[in-house]
C-alpha cells in the first residue's frame, strides 16, 4: 500500500520525547492550546477515519488517515482525543492521548 500522506510515517521513528520537549520549548499553556486546535480540527472536519496531527515546527494542524497510522505504527485502536505529534526536523512521531 502506498502512503499518499505528506507525512512519511514509514521513515519516522517513534519517540516519547516530542511532547515533553515541546512543552519545555513553548510552555504548557501554549502546548495545550496547540493540542486543542488539532482536536478542534478533528471535530470540525474529521471523521472516524482520520486522526489529527500537530506539526511541531509550525504548530500547524492537519488530518491524516487513521489507516496510515495503523500501517506504520501498528496501533489498530485509535480513540477520540488522540493526536499524532509530528516533527519533520527530527523525523519523529509520538501518539498523544487526551486525558
Secondary structure as UniProt FT lines:
FT   HELIX           9..11
FT   STRAND          13..14
FT   HELIX           18..26
FT   HELIX           28..45
FT   TURN            48..49
FT   STRAND          50..55
FT   TURN            56..59
FT   STRAND          60..65
FT   HELIX           66..73
FT   TURN            80..81
FT   STRAND          82..87
FT   TURN            88..91
FT   STRAND          92..97
//
